[in-house]
Amino acid sequence: MTETTKRWLESAKTDSNVAEHLFEHYYPKPLEIICYHSQLAALKASPLP
């Protein structure tokens, strides 16, 4: 795995952690922001076509 790939996957994990933190600790839940970070994490963790 290249260094660039590792950094990209770390960024995906960070986005996932942000979404999880917002979901668990904020009220009212900022659903738009949670969805945004979840989508970023999924896109970053997915293989390229």
Buried (B, 14 or more C-beta within 10 A) or exposed (E): EEEEEEEEBEBBEBBBEBBBEBBEEEEEEBEEBBEBBBEBBEEBBEEEE
